[in-house]
Amino acid sequence: MQDSAHLLRTRRFLPIFVTQFLGAFNDNLFRTAMVMLVIYGIYQDPEQEATFSAIAGGLFILPFFLLSALAGQLADERDKAKIVRIVKTAEILIMIVGAGGLLLHNVPLLLAALCAMGVHSTFFGPIKYAILPQHLQSDEVLGGTGLVEAGTYIGILAGTLLGGVLVLQRPDGSFHAEFAAVAVLVVAAIGRVSGHFVPAAPPAPDAPPFHFDWHIIRASRTLVSNTLHIPRLFLAIIAISFFWAMGAVLAAQFPPLVKNALGADQTVATLFLATFSVGVAIGSVAVNRLLGGQVSARYSPISALLMGLFVLDLYRRVKGWPAPEAELRDLHAFLAMPNSWMIVVDLLGVAVAGGMFVVPLYAFLTTTVPKSETARTIAANNIVNSGLMVAATLILTAAVQLGVTVADSLLIVAGATVISAWLGWKLHLACD
């Protein structure tokens, strides 16, 4: 097996890798800058801030529910490379609106750009995975998928960090985001340039014709039904969805976990985010080494169980953590606490195991169906993913209202990893 890094030296992979990396980077750069500006520079009322966060989250995920079926059909019917160029051109126009919102401190403009970026991600999402089987050899798809996943998480991390840094405070206490506005436009333009070099990926000449259904609800229902009735795809999609549902719970709990359970400030939350992103990237690349390029779910069950064990150890250490003090600890003070490094290790372990769990499943989705159907398969997966993520967030919200603490919510995640391991094992038995 060749090292998957060799793909980064080829035109059949590097342009799509760079394009998706810049997309993830810019998405999180804009979102973080927007949140920082609105929370610290525009609103000063907790109720307004909470309402804004809820609306923003809903506007971003709504396109995945509504438009994934159309995105999947379009990507399977047309040249994927041409769609990439159209989508990246649209990103420049979206970021013009977003930059205007950042410069003018205009919340409606910011929310409009955020929703439009959700549409952008909805149409680009199926392509970044579905294009790989067309450009890569069968023994390269797993490695390419791992690199895409790793690049996505590094892009998320870098964009989040830069988005926070570029929202600056003036001497009078007000906040401004001129540098962030320029940055999102520059990154969008570079993404359009990289998208220009993605090789053509037209539909297979022998692909069976299908009827393009523009009815959003009917198309979504048909797409999910046609995909989930295949047992192997059902198991893979549900397993991936459980992973992202667990990820949604963890992501939602990071800020309150750091502040309220560990008594630490935003620098520690940044460390947690960085640790998690790097861990997923490591796991995404490492699993390709273990599998030797073969698309297989044989490591998914043990990876899910390892996730659960690391989450349980994290729960144990958080429950035993000293009561928070009046003043939040900064990064230096946090790392000076006993067992603080073990909490970081637990987070890294959860992330590495998570990357090892999910990457082979994405590779399985793109290689187990005809190349003419890969985008629709990924789109069906995105619909189910977003549904379970919303469900997990609602369950978490209800649990908190019933008195479940931040630390105790980690037990929900640990329990879900057992289900994920069982699904991974069923898929391994069915396919390997």
C-alpha positions, 0 to 999 in steps of 0.5 A: 500500500502506498502512503496516502500522502502521495495523493497530495502530489496529484491533480486528481486529489489535491485541488478537491482537498484544498477546495474542501479545506478552504471551504471548512476554514472559511465557514468556521472563520465567518461563523466564529467572527459573526458569533464573537461580534454579535455576542460581544459587540452588538448584543448585551442581553443574555436572552437576545444572545440565546435567541440569536444562537438558536436562530443561527443554528437552525438557519445553518442546518435547515438547508441540509434537511430541505436541499440534500436530496436536490444536491445529491441528484444534481451531483449524480446528474452533472459534472461534479467539477462544474458544480464545484466551480458554481458553488465556489463562485456562489461562496464569493457572492455569499461572503460579500453579503457576510462581509457587509454584515460584519462591517455594518454590524447588521444581524439580518445580513449576517444571518442571511449569509449564514443560511446561504453558507448552509446551502453552499455546504449542502451542495458541496457536501455530497461532492467532496466524498462522491468525487473520490471514487471517480478520481482515485483507485479502489485502494486509494479511496479509504486514504483519500477519505481519511485525508479529506476528513482530516483536512476538514477538521484542521480547517474547522480548527484553523478557521475557528481560531482565526475567526476569534482573533480577527474580531478586535476590541477598540480602546472605547470597548466596542468591537470591530471585524474589518479584518475578518470581513477581508479574510472571508472574501480572500479565502472564498476567492482562493477557494474558487481558484483551487476549484478551477483545477478540479478534474472533470468528473462527469456522470458515468456513460453507462449510468442508468437514467433517473428522473430528477425530482424537484419536489423537495419533500418527496425527493428527500423521502424517496432518496432516504427510503431507496437508500436505507432499504439496503441493509449494508447502507442502512447500517453504515448511515445509522452508524455514521449518524450516531457518531455525529449525534454524539459529536453534536452532544460533545460540541454543545457541552464543551463550553459549559463543561469548561466553564461550569464543571472545570472552572476554566476560561475560553483559553481552555475551551480553545485547547479542548477544540484544538485537541479534538480537531487534531485527534480526529485528523490523526484517527482519520489518517491512522485507520488507513494505515491499519486497514492497508487501504482496504475499505472495511468496518472491522476496526469500527466496533473497537474504535467505538468502544474505545471512544466510550472508555475514554468518555467514561474516564473523562466523566470520572475525572470531571466528577472528581474535579475540585469545585470551580473558584470565583475566578475562572482559571486560565490555560496555565492555571488549568494545566497546573491542576492535578490530572488536567493533562489526563483530561486532555488525553481523554479528549484526544483519545475520544477524537482519535477513536472517533476518526478511526470509527467514521472514516471507513464508513464514509469510504464504504458509502462511496464504494459500495454503490455504483459511481453514478449513485454515490452523491445521492447516497451521501446526500441521504446520509446527510439528511439522516445525520442532520436529523439525528443531530437535531434529535440528540440536541433536543434530548440533551436540552430536555435532559438538562431541563430535568436536572442532568448535569454537564458531567452526567451528560457524558454518560449519554455519549458513553452509552451511545458508543455501545450502540455505535459499536454494535452497528459497526459490528453488524456492518462488519459481519454483513460486508467484510 
